[in-house]
């Protein structure tokens, strides 16, 4: 009997690297390990491991790893060479439906000289997987050798987030703090490579007439209602002109900057600058908005997401205006999660770059 309570046995397998042991999968997410080489010839349970919250429906031993299929369609790969076991991979293999069976494809080994693992699911699909998990292995090995083919450098980034409360650029007058505000902000970081301005409440959101027309009609460029759009756009344009002027005055003339992103969304305004010396390293620039107000229909709450790539590092900046108050923590967390989980917010990259290989032998092509 197992050394602790487990569910009913659902599956079993052996590992070539551990021929003295048998591994049994159980309901409740347990795997029990049995020693089959004993003095009296009766298998003995030596360990029970809790690996999942749901049932382990099928098991297969591949090299030093156990492949386990679950009731929710996932396949998890456990490296048992160390304790505790390490989950090296976990993915949805059959669309959320139970995995019925996992086995090594002996035909692929004999005829194709490839280690291939087959899974069968309740979705009536048979799927084939790389038994060596080569894609992940390649990525891990590349990371180990990253210093041999990559160079690293620091970037200085100045991020300015400001709720302007519907103030206009001409409001920065009067006392010396207002007059020097943008100059002091831009001087807080010595010669930044990237400058990101994220403003909130550029328009008066307390004005019901202004906010309602902007939310409902702000995307329309033509017609009588276009007047409100032009009025709102002028507020953003004034701030854009002021920021361009401020950056030009604050930064050395020999190090000019260029605007790479501007976008607005019902009171939100994002403007990003990059130093001209970095423009050659810039690619993949994109900017988008995500509406979260009224169930994602309107932009009175939401965010502006700006993304670009410098050399081979991808950067993303989020300027957001979310529900206020201590009682709206859950709503704010849900909105932030929506920003991070939105996969189609940016256009897919269409330009494929050549893959650079370093350290490459004598040039012989063995194919």
C-alpha positions, -999 to 999 in steps of 0.1 A, spaced: 0 0 0 11 36 -6 27 53 24 -1 79 25 -36 82 12 -39 87 -25 -67 83 -51 -74 54 -74 -47 44 -98 -52 58 -132 -19 50 -150 16 37 -147 50 38 -164 87 32 -160 118 53 -167 147 37 -186 170 56 -163 154 41 -132 146 5 -141 141 -6 -104 111 17 -100 75 20 -112 56 52 -113 18 52 -108 -5 81 -114 -35 86 -92 -67 106 -89 -62 137 -68 -30 146 -86 -6 121 -69 22 100 -83 34 71 -62 69 56 -67 73 18 -61 105 -2 -57 101 -35 -76 134 -50 -66 129 -61 -30 140 -90 -9 106 -107 -7 97 -98 -43 68 -77 -32 69 -41 -46 71 -14 -19 60 22 -21 89 44 -14 75 79 -20 43 98 -29 45 131 -47 16 156 -51 21 171 -85 -13 186 -94 -47 197 -81 -65 176 -107 -62 139 -115 -32 124 -132 -48 104 -160 -18 91 -179 20 88 -175 49 81 -197 86 80 -189 108 99 -214 145 100 -207 148 113 -171 114 130 -172 78 120 -165 52 132 -189 18 135 -171 -16 141 -188 -43 158 -167 -81 160 -167 -80 196 -179 -61 188 -211 -26 198 -199 6 179 -202 32 185 -176 68 174 -178 86 167 -145 124 163 -142 128 138 -114 166 138 -113 165 163 -84 144 168 -54 119 184 -53 109 176 -88 111 204 -113 83 212 -138 102 219 -170 72 224 -193 34 226 -189 10 234 -218 -26 229 -229 -24 200 -253 -61 192 -260 -81 223 -256 -91 218 -220 -104 183 -225 -89 153 -206 -57 136 -219 -65 99 -223 -30 85 -232 6 95 -236 32 72 -252 65 72 -270 63 67 -308 85 37 -314 80 40 -352 96 75 -352 126 61 -332 132 32 -356 123 48 -389 129 85 -385 156 85 -357 135 110 -338 122 109 -303 85 117 -306 58 116 -279 22 110 -288 -8 122 -269 -45 112 -273 -73 134 -259 -110 134 -254 -111 160 -282 -106 130 -306 -72 144 -316 -38 127 -318 -10 151 -313 28 146 -317 54 163 -296 91 167 -296 103 142 -270 135 162 -264 116 194 -260 142 209 -284 128 244 -287 130 249 -250 164 233 -248 177 256 -275 164 286 -257 180 275 -224 213 268 -241 213 302 -259 207 320 -226 237 302 -211 258 314 -239 242 348 -243 274 366 -234 292 351 -264 269 366 -290 253 396 -273 265 429 -260 248 449 -232 246 486 -225 226 508 -203 197 531 -214 186 561 -195 148 565 -195 129 595 -180 93 587 -173 69 616 -164 34 607 -152 12 637 -144 -25 643 -138 -28 678 -151 -65 682 -140 -75 698 -173 -48 725 -170 -35 740 -202 1 747 -210 -3 784 -205 -12 777 -169 25 771 -162 30 807 -153 31 828 -122 54 815 -96 89 802 -104 79 765 -97 53 766 -124 76 783 -148 105 759 -142 84 728 -138 91 711 -172 127 723 -172 133 708 -137 116 675 -147 137 672 -179 168 680 -159 162 653 -133 179 627 -155 212 635 -172 208 632 -209 181 605 -211 180 583 -242 142 580 -240 116 605 -225 81 593 -219 53 617 -209 21 602 -197 -6 628 -188 -41 621 -173 -72 643 -174 -59 666 -201 -96 675 -207 -121 683 -180 -136 649 -171 -158 667 -144 -176 685 -172 -204 661 -181 -211 677 -214 -174 676 -225 -168 641 -212 -200 626 -227 -193 640 -261 -157 630 -260 -166 594 -249 -194 590 -274 -183 611 -304 -145 615 -299 -137 590 -326 -157 608 -353 -137 632 -375 -166 645 -397 -199 661 -393 -213 687 -369 -201 667 -339 -166 670 -352 -164 704 -335 -160 688 -301 -134 665 -314 -114 694 -328 -117 712 -295 -104 682 -276 -77 676 -301 -65 712 -297 -59 705 -260 -36 676 -268 -19 696 -296 -11 725 -272 6 701 -248 25 684 -276 38 717 -289 47 727 -253 66 695 -247 85 697 -279 95 732 -271 105 723 -235 126 693 -246 144 715 -272 152 741 -246 163 717 -218 185 694 -238 219 702 -254 216 714 -290 241 688 -301 218 660 -288 184 666 -304 153 644 -298 126 632 -321 89 624 -312 83 587 -319 48 583 -303 18 605 -296 -17 592 -287 -48 603 -268 -78 586 -252 -105 607 -234 -82 627 -212 -51 605 -215 -22 617 -235 11 600 -242 41 616 -259 75 598 -263 108 612 -274 140 594 -284 175 608 -287 185 610 -324 216 590 -317 194 560 -308 171 562 -338 192 538 -358 186 512 -331 148 518 -331 123 494 -348 89 479 -343 73 512 -330 36 508 -323 10 525 -301 -25 515 -292 -54 522 -268 -74 499 -247 -109 510 -235 -120 498 -201 -149 521 -193 -184 507 -192 -174 471 -198 -147 480 -224 -170 500 -246 -157 535 -238 -124 552 -232 -133 572 -201 -112 546 -183 -84 527 -200 -49 530 -211 -24 539 -239 2 513 -246 34 523 -265 59 497 -276 91 497 -296 124 477 -298 158 492 -291 185 469 -306 170 435 -295 152 447 -263 115 452 -264 101 480 -243 65 488 -234 51 519 -216 16 520 -202 -2 553 -194 -35 545 -177 -64 562 -159 -84 537 -138 -113 537 -114 -105 558 -83 -112 551 -46 -104 524 -21 -135 504 -30 -124 498 -66 -92 479 -61 -106 448 -78 -117 468 -108 -83 484 -111 -65 450 -109 -89 436 -135 -81 465 -158 -43 461 -154 -47 424 -161 -66 432 -192 -37 454 -204 -12 426 -199 -33 398 -213 -44 416 -245 -24 398 -272 -37 415 -303 -32 451 -293 -1 456 -314 3 446 -351 23 414 -358 59 419 -369 61 414 -407 99 418 -412 120 387 -406 156 393 -396 185 371 -404 195 349 -376 231 355 -365 252 325 -356 284 328 -337 310 301 -330 302 280 -360 328 253 -369 345 249 -403 316 258 -425 308 222 -435 271 216 -443 262 181 -432 227 181 -447 
